[in-house]
Amino acid sequence: MPSRKRKSAPAVKEPPATPDAPATRRRSLRVSSTGKKSKYFEAGSESDAAENGNTPKKGSGKGRPSKKAKIEIESDENGDDGDDYKEEDEEEEEDAETGEVVKPGAEESDEEFDEDAPPKVTFIPRIQLRDTNGIAYADNTVHPNTLAFLRDLRANNKRSWLKAHDAEYRRALKDWESFVTTLTDKIIALDPTIPELPFKDVNFRIYRDIRFTNDPTPYKAHFSAAFSRTGRKGPYACYYVHLEPGACFVGGGLWHPDGPALHRLRASIDERPQRWRRVLNEVGFRERFLGGKGKKGGGDVGEGDGEGDGKKGGDGEEKALRAFAERNKEGALKTRPKGFNPEHRDMQLLKLKNFTVGTKLGESLFTQAGAQAAVAQIMGDMVGFVTHLNRIVMPDPGDDDDDDEDEDQEDE
């Protein structure tokens, strides 16, 4: 059976569009991206923009209105253009003298500026240099005024005080410089390995580093200098002189050597113990710094000095080692260092981190004519000790590094 054909709907003729009548279009309920024109805009602003060729771009009509447009619409609805603001109340100040409340910007009264009042002048007293008491400054001695300055600095350790007494400090520093410079020649005569260096390379400054300490005092209350192949700095053992009222001393050695140098020192104690015994028991060195009597070139200290036990080496050598370890116990290890036998006979030396000696002197010695000769004599007794340390930490080419015979064993 053939399918039926549906009848098509009659075509509806649309009226012809006239150019004057705009086409009807359904209006969207969405808010346009362009906000409502504010009533504060001047008339003709759009026409002026069109004449200048700056035609504003029309929005697409899609999406949410921008934040700026929302704010502008709300301001129009409320009838407020947003230009008005409320000024904050200015804080009132109270006069410290009269107790009256004064507003900022108010003119000060004429009573505060009295032109007839005399000007205020502050007088700063000038610090006079200390009298020399008829004692002239000399290169080979320390003047008593230098010790007096260090004593005053210890009692007034402040930057303001030192600034006011700068002239006194400069004079004391110059006196110390002349003493150290002339002493260098005597040390070079004792140890030819010490070079002639400028004063700034051997002198320690008085300024303290207070970054990592609880002591806030900014200055050291002493003068000091160190003489070595590289001056006060470097890996070499040195000769040290310390000038401080009531605590003067002369010493030498290695203070806090670095890791590689400390490892070489401990290896030398382990491998060449007899060499250390000879150095620590040299005549003059042991009597000066360790107490007791020594032998020239070390040797059998225990024989003939009343301290031995009749055996080779005796108890005298061990007393010298114990005295040296006791003087350097500050900062020493509590346990044995790694890699060494716990039953090592020189464990007291292996635990050390400092290898120094020193002797105290009276401050009056530095003011006498024979001050430098006395200091040089003390340093002469430690030349062998300083040379021994330098051969270990920084050996020179040609130094004898052969192992010594183990002479400290008891005879069977």
Secondary structure as the mmCIF struct_conf table of DSSP 4:
data_model
#
loop_
_struct_conf.conf_type_id
_struct_conf.id
_struct_conf.beg_label_comp_id
_struct_conf.beg_label_asym_id
_struct_conf.beg_label_seq_id
_struct_conf.end_label_comp_id
_struct_conf.end_label_asym_id
_struct_conf.end_label_seq_id
HELX_LH_PP_P HELX_LH_PP_P1 PRO A 2 THR A 18
BEND BEND1 PRO A 19 ALA A 21
HELX_LH_PP_P HELX_LH_PP_P2 PRO A 22 THR A 24
HELX_LH_PP_P HELX_LH_PP_P3 ARG A 26 SER A 28
BEND BEND2 ARG A 30 ARG A 30
HELX_LH_PP_P HELX_LH_PP_P4 VAL A 31 SER A 32
BEND BEND3 SER A 33 THR A 34
HELX_LH_PP_P HELX_LH_PP_P5 GLY A 35 SER A 38
TURN_TY1_P TURN_TY1_P1 LYS A 39 TYR A 40
BEND BEND4 PHE A 41 PHE A 41
HELX_LH_PP_P HELX_LH_PP_P6 GLU A 42 GLU A 42
TURN_TY1_P TURN_TY1_P2 ALA A 43 GLY A 44
HELX_RH_AL_P HELX_RH_AL_P1 SER A 45 GLU A 51
TURN_TY1_P TURN_TY1_P3 ASN A 52 GLY A 53
HELX_LH_PP_P HELX_LH_PP_P7 THR A 55 GLY A 59
BEND BEND5 GLY A 61 GLY A 61
BEND BEND6 GLY A 63 GLY A 63
HELX_LH_PP_P HELX_LH_PP_P8 ARG A 64 SER A 66
HELX_RH_AL_P HELX_RH_AL_P2 LYS A 67 ASN A 78
TURN_TY1_P TURN_TY1_P4 GLY A 79 GLY A 79
BEND BEND7 GLY A 82 GLY A 82
HELX_LH_PP_P HELX_LH_PP_P9 LYS A 86 GLU A 92
STRN STRN1 GLU A 93 GLU A 94
TURN_TY1_P TURN_TY1_P5 ALA A 96 THR A 98
STRN STRN2 VAL A 101 VAL A 102
TURN_TY1_P TURN_TY1_P6 PRO A 104 GLY A 105
HELX_LH_PP_P HELX_LH_PP_P10 ALA A 106 SER A 109
HELX_RH_3T_P HELX_RH_3T_P1 ASP A 110 GLU A 112
BEND BEND8 PHE A 113 PHE A 113
TURN_TY1_P TURN_TY1_P7 GLU A 115 ASP A 116
BEND BEND9 ALA A 117 ALA A 117
HELX_LH_PP_P HELX_LH_PP_P11 PRO A 118 LYS A 120
HELX_LH_PP_P HELX_LH_PP_P12 PHE A 123 ASP A 131
TURN_TY1_P TURN_TY1_P8 ASN A 133 GLY A 134
HELX_LH_PP_P HELX_LH_PP_P13 ILE A 135 TYR A 137
TURN_TY1_P TURN_TY1_P9 ASP A 139 ASN A 140
BEND BEND10 THR A 141 THR A 141
HELX_RH_AL_P HELX_RH_AL_P3 PRO A 144 ALA A 155
BEND BEND11 ASN A 156 ASN A 156
HELX_RH_AL_P HELX_RH_AL_P4 ARG A 159 ALA A 164
TURN_TY1_P TURN_TY1_P10 HIS A 165 HIS A 165
HELX_RH_AL_P HELX_RH_AL_P5 ASP A 166 LEU A 190
TURN_TY1_P TURN_TY1_P11 PRO A 192 THR A 193
BEND BEND12 ILE A 194 ILE A 194
HELX_RH_AL_P HELX_RH_AL_P6 PHE A 199 VAL A 202
STRN STRN3 ASN A 203 ASN A 203
HELX_LH_PP_P HELX_LH_PP_P14 PHE A 204 ARG A 205
BEND BEND13 ILE A 206 ILE A 206
STRN STRN4 TYR A 207 TYR A 207
TURN_TY1_P TURN_TY1_P12 ARG A 211 PHE A 212
BEND BEND14 ASN A 214 ASN A 214
STRN STRN5 TYR A 219 TYR A 219
BEND BEND15 ALA A 221 HIS A 222
STRN STRN6 PHE A 223 PHE A 227
BEND BEND16 SER A 228 SER A 228
TURN_TY1_P TURN_TY1_P13 ARG A 229 ARG A 232
BEND BEND17 LYS A 233 TYR A 236
STRN STRN7 CYS A 238 LEU A 243
TURN_TY1_P TURN_TY1_P14 PRO A 245 GLY A 246
STRN STRN8 CYS A 248 LEU A 254
BEND BEND18 TRP A 255 HIS A 256
HELX_RH_AL_P HELX_RH_AL_P7 GLY A 259 GLU A 271
HELX_RH_AL_P HELX_RH_AL_P8 PRO A 273 LEU A 280
TURN_TY1_P TURN_TY1_P15 ASN A 281 ASN A 281
STRN STRN9 GLU A 282 GLU A 282
TURN_TY1_P TURN_TY1_P16 VAL A 283 GLY A 284
HELX_RH_AL_P HELX_RH_AL_P9 PHE A 285 PHE A 285
HELX_RH_PI_P HELX_RH_PI_P1 ARG A 286 LEU A 290
BEND BEND19 GLY A 292 GLY A 292
STRN STRN10 LYS A 295 LYS A 295
TURN_TY1_P TURN_TY1_P17 LYS A 296 GLY A 297
BEND BEND20 GLY A 298 GLY A 298
TURN_TY1_P TURN_TY1_P18 VAL A 301 GLY A 302
BEND BEND21 GLU A 303 GLU A 307
BEND BEND22 GLY A 310 GLY A 313
HELX_RH_AL_P HELX_RH_AL_P10 GLY A 314 ARG A 327
TURN_TY1_P TURN_TY1_P19 ASN A 328 ASN A 328
TURN_TY1_P TURN_TY1_P20 GLU A 330 GLY A 331
BEND BEND23 LYS A 334 THR A 335
HELX_LH_PP_P HELX_LH_PP_P15 ARG A 336 PRO A 337
TURN_TY1_P TURN_TY1_P21 LYS A 338 GLY A 339
BEND BEND24 PHE A 340 PHE A 340
TURN_TY1_P TURN_TY1_P22 PRO A 342 GLU A 343
TURN_TY1_P TURN_TY1_P23 ARG A 345 ASP A 346
HELX_RH_AL_P HELX_RH_AL_P11 MET A 347 LEU A 350
TURN_TY1_P TURN_TY1_P24 LYS A 351 LYS A 351
BEND BEND25 LYS A 353 LYS A 353
STRN STRN11 PHE A 355 LEU A 361
HELX_RH_3T_P HELX_RH_3T_P2 GLU A 363 THR A 367
BEND BEND26 GLN A 368 GLN A 368
TURN_TY1_P TURN_TY1_P25 ALA A 369 GLY A 370
HELX_RH_AL_P HELX_RH_AL_P12 ALA A 371 GLY A 380
TURN_TY1_P TURN_TY1_P26 ASP A 381 MET A 382
HELX_RH_AL_P HELX_RH_AL_P13 VAL A 383 VAL A 393
BEND BEND27 MET A 394 MET A 394
HELX_LH_PP_P HELX_LH_PP_P16 PRO A 395 ASP A 396
TURN_TY1_P TURN_TY1_P27 PRO A 397 GLY A 398
HELX_LH_PP_P HELX_LH_PP_P17 ASP A 402 GLU A 405
TURN_TY1_P TURN_TY1_P28 GLU A 407 ASP A 408
BEND BEND28 GLN A 409 GLN A 409
HELX_LH_PP_P HELX_LH_PP_P18 GLU A 410 ASP A 411
#
